[in-house]
Amino acid sequence: MAHPEATLRLAKWKSGVLAEALPFMRRYAGSTFVVKYGGHAMGDARAARHFAEDVVLLRRVGINVVVVHGGGPQIGAMLQRLKIQSEFVDGLRVTSAEIVDVVEMVLSGAINKSVVAGISAAGGKAVGLSGKDGAFVTARKLRRTKRDPDSQIERVLDLGYVGEPTHVDASFLRHFMQSDLIPVIAPIGLGADGETFNINADTMAGAVAAALDADRLLLLTDVKGVLNGAGELLPELDAGHAAEMIADGTISGGMVPKVETCLKATREGVGAAVILDGRALHALLLEIFTEAGAGTLIR
């Protein structure tokens, strides 16, 4: 356990740093930031506490913050407990009617309320939502195709109740934001026939950011950001360079959809998008009030 005097010195140091940073941070007053929260940061109690504190601080300096959270590991753990088999195709969980019920229960229930409670404990006010509330996120079935390497014939992949947003009602969210509430959104969408769709959290965050004409989309991940061929962090990335890196395989795996989400969001009106390491304590604050930032800025 830390010595009480050392703890007090640390608290005073942090207060001094934040006092110096506040004028810099206030230049973003009135801006809207959409933050995708997921990965290992969600599963670590200390990191989760710091994340909630950072979100509350951003709101206090006048930034409108909207949080969209994931929950893949927690869904996987619940499916295991229920002895329900699941599989992934291109990084997306194939979601049957049985699995989508579990997905909604975990995302809209335990995880969503945990994030809301964390923000409340840090002194903020948050409201937990899913896209089904007020039908503010409508969705359709995500269609993916895959080319057979031998026959070169493309076949349609059936991912079940995996969806993509078709519309986000920004006015619904602004109602909460104008009341100084921080929306915390579970990535669940409502289909035209009342179906429940499981939406990738990055995709949901990008769609929400575009609908709100957000100034920033911030994707918290489990890596530093986008890395070059030598494994070094790229502070900035434009569309042309990103396309080249995807084509030559430098950007690969799960980073491809994250970069594509950022590029799509910026094309649709988001000021800029950032991919940064959610495992780093106070990553949000480091990104916002340091010149170097903490991840890869995509315009």
N, C-alpha and C positions, 0 to 999 in steps of 0.2 A: 504494500500500500504506500502511496506517495506521502511524504512528510507534509503536514498541514501548511507549514510556511512555504514550501516549494509549490504546493498547489495554489496558494494565494498569490505568489509571485507570477506563476503562469497565467492566472486569471487576469491579473493587472496588465501583463504583457500583451495578452490577446486584446484586452480592452483598448490599450494604447494603439495597437496596430489597426484595429477597426476604426478607432476615432480618426486616425490619419486617412484611412481609406474612404470614409463616408462621403467627403466632398467629391471625390473621384467617382464613386458609385452613383451619386445623385445625378450625374449627367445622363443617366439612363431613366430617370424618373418619368413615368408615363409610358415607358416602353412595355411591350409584351414579350415575355420569354416563355417558350414551351419547352419543358424538360422531360425527356424520357428517362425514367428511373428503372434500372433493372440490374441483372448480373449479380456478381458476388457482393456488391455494395448492399444489396437488399438483405442478404443473409447474415451480414456481420452487424451485431448490435451497436458497436461503437461507430462504425461508418454510417449506419442508419440514423443514429442520433445526430451526428454532425451534418448529415444531409438535411434533416428537418430544421436544424438551427440555421443553416445557410438559406434555405427557402424562406424562412420567417424573416431573416435579415433583409433579403432582397425585397420582400413585400414592404418592409418598414421604410425602405429608402425610396419607395414609390414605384417599384417595378411590378407589373402585373404578371404573376407567375401562374402557369398552368402545369400540373404534373400529370404525365401519362406513365403508368407503371406496367411492368411485365410480370412474369411469374412462372416461367418455364420449369425451373427446378422444383418449385413447390407443387406444380401440377403433376410433374413426373412422380414425386414422392407420394402424392395422394392416390394416383392411379396404381402405384405399386401396392399400397396398403389395401386398396380395394380389389387387388388382383385382376386389374384390367390391362390387357396388352395394348401397346400403342407403337406406332412406327413413324419414322420421319422420311419425308421426300424433299430433297433440296432444302433441308433445314427447317421445313414446316411440318408440324405434327399433323398427321392424318387424323381428322376429327369426326368420329362417328356420332350418331345421335346420343349414344350412351356417354361418350367422352365429352361432348360439348356441355352436358349437364354438369359434369365434374369441373370442367374448365370455368364455367360461369360461377359455380359455387366457390371455387378457390380464388378466382380473380376478384369478383364483385363482393365476396364475403371476407374471408380471413385477411387476404393481402391488402385490399383496399382500405378496410377499417384499421389495419395496423399502421398504414402510412398516415391516415387521417389522425389517428391517436398520437403518432410521433410528432406531427406538426403542432397539435394541440399542446402536448407536453412541453414543446419548445416555445410556447407563448403565442402561437398563431391560431388562426381560425380557418378550418378547412371543411370542405363538403365532399363526401364520396359519391361518385357517379359512375355509371356505365353508359355506353352509347344508347342503351335501351331506355334510359330515363328521359322522359319527354320526347322519345324517339329522335334525339338530337344527332345521332349518327346512324344513318341508314346504310345498308351494305348489300352486296351481292356475292354470290359464290365466286371464289377466286378460281380462274381457269389457267392451268399450266399445261404446256405440252413438252414432250421430250422426244428427241430424235434417236431412233435406234441406230447405233453405230454400224451395224452390219447392213441392214436394209435401207438405211437413210429415210425410213418412213417415220413421220411424226405421229405420236399417239397422245391422246388427251389423258392427263393424269386426274384421277378422281381423289380429291383431298377431303371429301366430305364437307363438313360445316366450317371450312376455313373460308373467310371472307375478305373482301376489300371494301373500303368506304366508298360510297357513291355520293354522299352529301353529309356535310357537317353544319348544323345550325349554330352559327357563331353568335346570334343574338341570345340564344339560350345560355351560352357560357358567359357572355358579357353581363347578363343579369346578376350572376353570382360575383363576378369580378368587381362590378360597381358597388357591391355590398361589402367589399374588403374580404370576401371569402376566397380561399385558394381552392380551385377545383382540382380534385384528385380523380383521375379517370381510369377505369378498368377498360382494356381494349376489347370490348364486346359490342357488336353491332346488331341492328334489327333489320331483318329481311322484309321484302315487300309482302310476303305472306305470313309474317309474324315469326319467321325462323330466327333462331339465335345463331350468330356467326362469331367464331373465334378469329380475331384480327391480330396480326403481328404487331407488337407494341411500337416498333420503329415506324411502321407504316401508319399506324393510328396517330402517332405524334406528328408525323409529317403532314397528314391530312388536317389535323387540328390547327397546326401552325399556319398552314396555307389559308384556311378558312378565316383565321383571325388576323391575317396580314401581319404575322408576328415579326418582331425585329430580330429575334434569334430563335433558332431551333437547336437545342443542346441534347445530344445523344450520349448518355453515360454508358460506357462499355467496360469490358475487362481487359482492354489494351490501351496503350498510351494515346493512340490515334491512328492515322494512316502512316504507314512506314514505307520508306523507299527500299530499293533493292538491297541496300547495305544494312537494313534494319534500323535506320535512323528516322526519327519523327519528322514529318513534314509539317511546318507551322501553317502553311497555306496550300490550297489546291484549287485549281480552276477546272471547268468542265472538260476542256481539251486535254489537259494533262491527265485527268482522271480516266478519260476514255482510253488513252494510250496505255496507262498502267493496268487497266482491266484487260485490255486486249493482249498484253504481253505476260499477264499472269502475276504481275507484282502485287496488284490488289486481287485477292482471291478469297474463296470460302465465304464465311459469314460477313466479311467486310464489304463484299460487293453490294448486297442489298442495302447496307447502311449508307454507303456512298451514293447509290442510286436514289435512295430516299431523300438525302440531303440535296442532291442536284434537282430532283423533281420539285422539292419544296421551294428552292430559290427561283426556279423557273415560274412558279405559281405565286410569287410575290413576297416570300419570306426574305428579310434583309440579308441574312447569312445563316449558315448552319455550322455547328461545331461537333466533331467527334472527339470525346475526351475520356480519360480514365476515371471511371467512377470509384475505383478502389483507392485513389489518392484522397486523403482527407482534405476537405474544403476545396475540392476540384472546381466547383462552380465559382467560388470567390476568386480563386487564382485565375480562372479564365477571364472573369469580368474586370477585375481591377488591377491586373498586371499587364504591362505592355507585351510581354512575350506570350501571354496566354498559357493554357495548359493542355491544349490538344491541337487538332488540325481544323483550321477555319476554311470553310468551303463557300465560295460565292458563285 
